[in-house]
Amino acid sequence: MPLDKPDLTIAERVERLNARYRHHSATSVLEHALMDPELGHVALVSSFGAESVVLLHMVSVIAPGTPVIFIDTRMLFPETLDYQRELAEKLNLTDIRTIRADQRQIVANDPDRLLHQRDPDACCHLRKVVPLEHALQGFDGWITGRKRYQSGTRAALDFFEAENDTRIKVNPLAYWGREDIEDYIVNNRLPRHPLVSRGYPSIGCAPCTSPVREGEDPRAGRWRGRDKQECGIHFVNGRVVRGPLPKVGDSKETAA
C-alpha cells in the first residue's frame, strides 16, 4: 500500500527530492528511487522501445525484482514483443507485468481498430492511459525513461515530478543526451531494438510510427503529420507535465 505521509504533500516531497538529488548521477537517482523510503513502492514503466534497454539494465543491476510494467496495446510491432522477451531473459528481470486494455472496452470503443486514425488521443487513452492507471494503483511512484532532449514538451524535465496528489514520477535519465544513451548501450554491450537499424529511433505502436529520414528529429516518426507529441501517459489534468507542478496555493497553471 502507498506510504502514509500526512505531513507532506506530493509536491512538497518532490521539491525535497529534487533538492536532495539535484547533482546526483542517473544511476544514483535510480538507486535512491528504488531504495528511498521517501518514494515508497515504485515500479518501472517501460515501452521496451529504442532506448528502453538503458533503464532496464540499470534496474537489473540495482534491483532485478523491481516491478516492470509493460503496456501491450495490441498494436505494437512484432519486433517490440520479441525484444521484450529477449530483454526479460537476458537481464533476468523477474517481475515484468504485461498490461492491456480491457477487451470489452476495445470492442465498444474501437471495433474496427481504426480509432488511431480518427482520434489518436482517444486511442492512446483507451490502450495506454487507462490500463496504466489501473496498474499503478498501489504504487507510490513510477520510473520513466524520458529525457529533456527528446522534445520541446520535455525541455524542463526534472528528476522528480508530482503526478497530482497521487504519486511521484521519477526520470533518472532526464539530463542525459543521445551520446550518453549510445555510450551506455555500447559500453555494456546491450542488445538494440531490431527496428533501430531500420530507421526507427523512437518506437511506439506500429500504425502510428514511421521511419525517420536523415536530419529529422528522432521523434518525427511518431504520429507523423499530426499535432501530437505525447501518448498521454505523461499528462496531468489533460496537460503535458514538463517539470514539477506548482506548490499548493500557487496561482500558476500546471507547468506545461
N, C-alpha and C positions, 0 to 999 in steps of 0.2 A: 504494500500500500504506500502511497506518497507520504513523504515525511510531513509531520505537522509542525509548521513554523509560523505560529500566530504572531510572533514578534516582528517579522519582516515580510514585506510584500515581495512578489516575484521580481518586480522592477528594482527594488532595493537590493535583493540578493544578487541580481545581475550586475548592478553597479559595483557592488563589493567584489564580485568575482573578476570583473574586467580590470578593476584597480589592482587586485592581487596578482593577476597573471599577465598583465599588460606586456611585460618584457620577457615572457617565457617563450620557449620554442613550441612548435606544433606538437611534438611528442610529449613535452611536459604538460601542455594544456590537456591533451587527450588523457594522459595518465591521471592527472588530477580529476578530470571529469569522471573517470571510471572509479576513482577511489575516494573522492572528497565527499564527506557527509553533507556538505552544503548543497550538493546537487542531488543526492539521494539515488534512487533507482533509475538507471539510464540505459537506453538502447541505441544502437547504431542503425540508422535508416540508410540503406544502400540500394542504388539502382543497378549495381553491377555493370556500370557503363564504362566509358573510355578511361576515366581516371580513378574509378572506384577502388582499384586494387591497392592504392596507397594507404587509405584509411583501413581497409580490411586487413592488410598486412600488419599495420601498426597495432590494431586491436588483437590480432592473432599472437603477437609477441607479448603484449601487456596483459591481456585477459581474454584468452580464446573462448571462454564461456560466456562472454558478453552477448546478450540477445541481439541478433542482426535481423532487421525487418526488411523483407524484400517484397515490393509491390509488383505482383504479376497482373498486368492489366488485361491479359489475354490478347494483347495486340503487340507484344514485343517481338523483336527479331528472334528467329530460332537460334541465332548465334549468341544472343544475350542469355538465353536459357541454358545453352551448352556451357557458356563461360561461367555462369553462376554455379553450376555443378562442378566444374573444374576447380574453381577457386575454393569452394567449400571443402573439397577433398584435399587439395594441395596445402591450404592454410590451416587445416584441421579446425575449422570453425564449428563448434559443437551445438550451437543453438540458433540456427537460421530458421526464421519464421516467415514462410511464404504466405502472403495475404492477397485476397482477391475480392472484388465487389460481389455482393450477393447476386446470384444468378437471376433471382426473381426481379431484382431492380434493373439488371441488364435487359431482360426481356421486356419489362414495362417501359423503359426509357430509351432503349437503343435496339429495337427488334431487328432492324436491318443492318446494324453495325456501321452506320454511316453518320452517326452523331458527330464524329470528329470533323466531318465536312461541314455540317450545318452549324454546329456550335462547339468549337473545340474546348472552350472553357467549361461548358456543361459536361463534356465527355471526360475531361480531366477530373472534374469534381466527382463524377459518378465512379470512375475507375481508380482514382488515386486518393483524393482528399477524404472521402467518406470512409473507405477501408482503413486508411492510415489513422484517422482519428479514433476509430474503434480499437485499433491495435495498440495505440499509445495510452489508452486508459490504464491506469495503474502505474505509469512511469512518471517520474518527476522531471525528466529531461530526455532529450534525444540529440544524437550527434549527426551532423550533416557534413558533406564534402564540399560545400560552397566556398568560393574564393572571390576575392574582390575583383580580380582581373576578368572574370567571366562575362560580365555585362554591366551596363550602367546602373541597373537596379541593384547591383551588389557592391557598388563602389565604396560604400561607407560601412561595409560589413565589419563586425567586431567578433571577438572570440565567443562572447556570450550574448544572447538575446532573450528578451522576455516574450513569451507567447501568451498574451493576455495575462490573466492571473492563474493560468493553468499549469504551465511547466516552463522549463528553461531549454533553450536551443543552444547547442554548442557547435562552433565552427572552427575546429583546430587548424584548418588549412587556410583560414581567411586571408592571411598575409603572404601566402606562397604565390610564386609566379609560375608560368609554364615551364621555365627551365628547372625549377625546384621539383616539379612533378616528374619531369623527364629524368632528372638525375637520380631521383629516388627509385624509380622503376628500373633503370639500368643498373644502378649500384647493388640493388637487391635481387636482380635477375628475376623479375616478376613477369608472369605471362600477360600479354596485352590482349585486350578485346580484339577478336579477329576482324571486326569491321574497321578498326582504326587504319589499317594498312590499305583499306579500300576507300579512304576519303571521308570517314565519319569521325571527326574529332570530338563530337558531342552526340550522344546516342540516347534516344527516347523510344517511343512507340514507332513501329515500322511505318504506318501510314503518314505520320507527321514528322518524319526525319528523312532528310535527303543529304547526299554527299555535298561537301564544301569545296568550292573551287579555290585554287591558289590565290592568296591575297585576301580572301574573305575572312570575316570574323569566324572563329571556331564554332560559334553557336548560330551561324547564319543558316544552317541546315535544319534548325528546329522551327517548326511552324512557318516554313518559308512562305513569304508573301502575305503574312498576316501580322497584325499589330499585337503580337503576343510574344512574351519572352520567358514567362514562368508557367509551370504547370498548375500552380495553385496551392501546393502544399506549403509554400513559404509565404502565405498571406495571413494577415490578422485583420479581422473585421473587413475583409474584402480589399485590403490594401497590401501592397508588397512591403515587407519589412526588411529594410536595408541596415538597420542598426538598432540600438537599444530603444525601447519605447520611452516616451516622456515619463517623468516622475508623476506620481499621484498628485493631482492638483494642478499640474502644468496645463496651461490652456492651449498648447500647441497640439496639432494633429499628430497622429501616429507618424513616426519617421518613415517617409516613403518617397 
